[in-house]
Amino acid sequence: MSASPTKSIDVRGLYCPEPVFRTKMEIERLKIGDTLKVVADDPESEEDISRWVSRNGHELVSLNKTDKDLEFVIKKAK
Amino acid sequence: MERIGHTPLVELKSFSTKNVRYFAKLEWHNPFGSVKDRAAYWMIKDAERRGILKKGKSIIIEPTSGNTGIALTGIATSLGYRVEIVIPEKVSDETKNILRHLGATLHETSDDLCPRVGAGTDQSIALAKAISKPRPDIYYMPNQYENDANFLAHYESTGPEIWEQTDGAVTHFVTGCGTGGTITGTAKYLKEKNRNVHVIAVQAQKNHLLQGLRNFEESLMPELFKRRENVVDEWMTATNKDSFDSVKQLAEKENMLVGPSSGSVMTSMLKKGETLESGVVVGIFADDGRKFRSLYVKEGVMSEQEYDSALSNAKHMSQLAYSL
């Protein structure tokens, strides 16, 4: 059973690269070990956010796809 | 606002020879310290004329490597608008501090936000568009990379000034290129007066430190520039090293403390001048060295003492409309 994320943001309706930008801003504000939930709807976000997370050394804990949305849970690793 | 433009044209006497004379147009004499005051003012006035900006409501958002942000923030806040500036992380700390001090909210971009656009300010442009597009009732993006008011600012002010200041004798015009506003506007005017004026466009090397310039392989050529690219007669590429060497030379020989892109222009002016039998070579010095202490020290252009000494000995400094 996973704990609630430390913070959640909703980036639906936003255009690239604002979803990645908002993700980055929130991760920068968190402490190491904290988790961020990001809800997106732009299909390109799947690759963009995942790539940003791995490039910057964080952990993609989970990625859930519903009909319309993508839900990422990211753990700040450094 | 009456202080915008009408900047001095100064001969670089330690470089001029009997037959080839070098002149620099000192754009840091604009109120907010750079050539961008012209474009910023023209773009804001154009938006006001078209009824797009509403005082107390509109937020002006713009992607910029620094000087446009400073100019837009300074001019727009004095006219009653809020300003958000989207800027690459790697821009100098001094520039960011000035922007915050003048009242802008900053959004800093890294090169890895969007894999489908280029580096540096291309990321900032993408983010500024993304923020403003779904919120058009609040945000206005002047978009210096596409806005013809940027070109017009130079067609209507910089070009005529150079023509008058050289009594029509200018033979070669050299400027750095970022948005392409300065080169297309100024060159169009000069060539209308004398179609033989030779126009040299200076781009930066790839992965450069020359704030304000672009390399047109790693970054897109802006729409504004593409529209009138045919004004360019010759392209030159300035390296970090050559540009910084010229910054040092200008400090030592002319007692001028200039910004990196002015060093790029100086290098290019000299390279061209060496091939000429005669000429009146005019270059745009877009900003001075006051924002670049940390950069110059870090890159080994000058030590801290050399910089401080160059600053206190600098001639042709101007009174800025803000304090650093």
Interface residues (C-beta under 8 A of the other chain):
Chain A: G13 L14 Y15 C16 P17 E18 V20 F21 K24 E44 E47 D48 R51 W52 R55 N56
Chain B: H107 T109 S110 D112 L113 C114 P115 R116 V117 Q123 A126 L127 K129 A130 I131 K133 P134
